[in-house]
Amino acid sequence: MSRKPVPAQSGERSRVELTFDKPQLLAQLFGQYDQNLVALEHRLGIYITARGNRVGLEGSAEQVAMGRDVLYDLYKRLQRGEDIDTGLVDASIAMASEPVLDGIISAEASPTPPIMIRTRKKTIVPRTPAQAHYMRELTSNDMIFALGPAGTGKTYLAVAQAVSQLITGSVQRLILSRPAVEAGEKLGFLPGDMKEKVDPYLRPLYDALNDCLPAEQVERRISSGEIEIAPIAFMRGRTLADAFIILDEAQNTTPAQMKMFLTRFGERSRMVICGDPNQVDLPGGVEASGMRDAVTRLEGIEGIAMSRFTAADVVRHPIVGRIVEAYEGPHG
């Protein structure tokens, strides 16, 4: 592999050479047409060459050191059987710049184990520092509010943690819910029965489930009642014990709905409330949001955690993060 050098950022020039002892993993490490190395070059402003099982990095000392850490991180992920892509390259770069996460990036230098969630279909690891914090909260608190823009992994990671606990027997049921807020169309005018009317609102929850479990298991567990996906109105009058309960799009609940939902909490359960405080579709706007009201009332209470995300934590296409920043900036 040889290309024209990418202009390095200012600073002392440095060159390092890395040697990898499992050449069979290098095709995945480099990516199709070396796309992972190209992404690393462009993000860090360094020059990368590859010869056999050796990779050379050249550029400013700080950026080369970061590139080295990222490549070693990605290589270790491959050794653990994980898949990598350019999105994970970007995430690993962001993680490498966080000194508090040295135990994740450089496991041999710290006794801290990697943070991960194992499901039937994949092993999920944090892609931003905020995700790492959130994943810790998901294992240590009974109730977690996940607040921030779309694309930061709030609901996805909660579903993955719920699936992991369901398949290990830590909980007996997985309950996924969200408000069916009408945005310009009335449910009554949609075709089909009530399930068919509300399913479009619940589709993101189905998508997250299918990414963590084989489709036939999702269907079987839904049929048996182990997994329940329903609008928030279906939660009224119940006590949800031995369950992992997730409320998505919580910013679109009213204060009364949120109080009703939170008080469904039962023994040996865990509850995660996910939402974007800036995307309220209720007629009264942000002031009418039950999630905003709940955060104001409950922040600081023992056993209730608040995990906050920003546009910097968006793990979709990089342009999505820039769009979020543009809408939430001074002119938003």
Secondary structure, 3 states (H helix, E strand, C coil): CCCCCCCCCCCCEEEEEEECCCHHHHHHHHCHHHHHHHHHHHHHCCEEEEECCEEEEEEEHHHHHHHHHHHHHHHHHHHCCCCCCHHHHHHHHHHHCCHHHHHHHCHHHCCCCCCCEECCCCEECCCCHHHHHHHHHHHHCCEEEEECCCCCCHHHHHHHHHHHHHHHCCCCEEEEEECCCCCCCCHHHCCCCHHHHHHHHHHHHHHHHHHHCCHHHHHHHHHHCCEEEEEHHHHCCCCECCEEEEECCHHHCCHHHHHHHHCCECCCCEEEEEECCCCCCCCCHHHHCHHHHHHHHHCCCCCEEEEECCHHHCCCCHHHHHHHHHHHCCCC
